[in-house]
Amino acid sequence: MPYASQADIVDLYGANALVVADRDGDGVPDADAVTRALNLSSGEMDTYIGRRYSLPLPALTVSSAAHLTQLCVDIAVYRLALSQDVATTEHRVRYDDALSVLTKIADGRAALSLAPPTPGDEGEPEVTGPQPIVAGGPERLFSREKMRDL
């Protein structure tokens, strides 16, 4: 399931942003090309997010869902512009910024805000990837105090 839709692209950047999806030159964006780009960008995002979270993601908070939508749109628009040979520096910067955020999520330096579980859920979603190290255990057998008189 894509993280964004064609309507999200229009909401974020206006209808002119879809000029890069006009495949036949009739002034109307090709809906199939937009859908394909959004699906591919969502798949690309899943390769990063899947390193840290179990997929599919459970319900997200509004801010995390909006952030993922923004990242998906930036990746999709860049891919569409690249396929039409009209990619600009702004497209590339937005794409690089999106990948930077996704890399931080994958490495655990940034996190997604997951919605609290609703009654009937099985609890917290499983978080995969690096976990904190917890050091502890029984009292030391050979300490300075125990070995003092030996």
Rosetta blueprint (number, residue, H / E / L):
1 M L
2 P L
3 Y L
4 A L
5 S L
6 Q H
7 A H
8 D H
9 I H
10 V H
11 D H
12 L H
13 Y H
14 G L
15 A H
16 N H
17 A H
18 L H
19 V H
20 V H
21 A H
22 D L
23 R L
24 D L
25 G L
26 D L
27 G L
28 V L
29 P L
30 D L
31 A H
32 D H
33 A H
34 V H
35 T H
36 R H
37 A H
38 L H
39 N H
40 L H
41 S H
42 S H
43 G H
44 E H
45 M H
46 D H
47 T H
48 Y H
49 I H
50 G L
51 R L
52 R L
53 Y E
54 S L
55 L L
56 P L
57 L L
58 P L
59 A L
60 L E
61 T L
62 V H
63 S H
64 S H
65 A H
66 A H
67 H H
68 L H
69 T H
70 Q H
71 L H
72 C H
73 V H
74 D H
75 I H
76 A H
77 V H
78 Y H
79 R H
80 L H
81 A H
82 L H
83 S H
84 Q L
85 D L
86 V L
87 A L
88 T L
89 T H
90 E H
91 H H
92 R H
93 V H
94 R H
95 Y H
96 D H
97 D H
98 A H
99 L H
100 S H
101 V H
102 L H
103 T H
104 K H
105 I H
106 A H
107 D H
108 G L
109 R L
110 A L
111 A L
112 L L
113 S L
114 L E
115 A L
116 P L
117 P L
118 T L
119 P L
120 G L
121 D L
122 E L
123 G L
124 E L
125 P L
126 E L
127 V E
128 T L
129 G L
130 P L
131 Q L
132 P L
133 I L
134 V L
135 A L
136 G L
137 G L
138 P L
139 E L
140 R L
141 L L
142 F L
143 S L
144 R H
145 E H
146 K H
147 M H
148 R L
149 D L
150 L L
